[in-house]
């Protein structure tokens, strides 16, 4: 009979936090509809940047600022 080698424990590496997210990803993270994110962008309450081919990206820092402010 062959013996099965014991597997070495793999250390879990923490997930790498991204610098920016798509509008849909930002909406999913905040638990809102993506159109709500577009409205925040239009009102100037959320800054974005453009990636290749014109895709809108929401910086992680902007999402953090948004969560720390009152939107009234």
N, C-alpha and C positions, 0 to 999 in steps of 0.2 A: 504494500500500500504506500502511496505517495503522501507525503505530508504537505500541507498547504502552508506556505510561509505566512507568518503573521504580518499584517499590514501595519506600517508605521503610521502613527497619528499625524494627520496633516494639520498644520496650524492654519486657522481661519484668518484670512486677511480681510480687514474691513473694506467695504465697498468704497471705491473712489468716488468722491463727490464731484459732479460735473460743474463746470463754470457757468453753463447756460442750458436752458431747456426750451423745447419747442412750445408753442402756445398750447397745444393739446396736452403735452406733458405737464406744463405748469397748471393747467386747469385740473387735471387728474390729481396732482399733488394737493391742490387746495380744495378739492371736492366740489368744484363748480363747473358749469358748462363753459366750453371754450369761448363762446360769444361774450361771456362776462369778462373774460380776460381782454378781448378786443375792445370792449367798452372802457375798461380801465386804461388801456393804451390810448384810446381816443381822447379821454378826459385828462390825460397827462399824469395820471396817478401811478403809472407803471412805464418805466423806460425800457426800450428794447434795442437790440442791435441787429444788423443784417448779416447773414452768413452767405456762403456761396449760393448763387442762383436766387438771391433775394429772399431767402427764407428768414422769417422773423424768429429771433431767439430772445428769451427773457433771461437776463443774468440772475444767477442764484442770489446775489446781493440785493437785487431789486425785490425778489420774492420775500426775503427776510425783512427788508424795510416795510414792505406792504403788510406783513403780519404784525409788525410792531406799531403800526399807526392806526388811527381811527379814520375810517373811510366816510364819515358823515359829512 
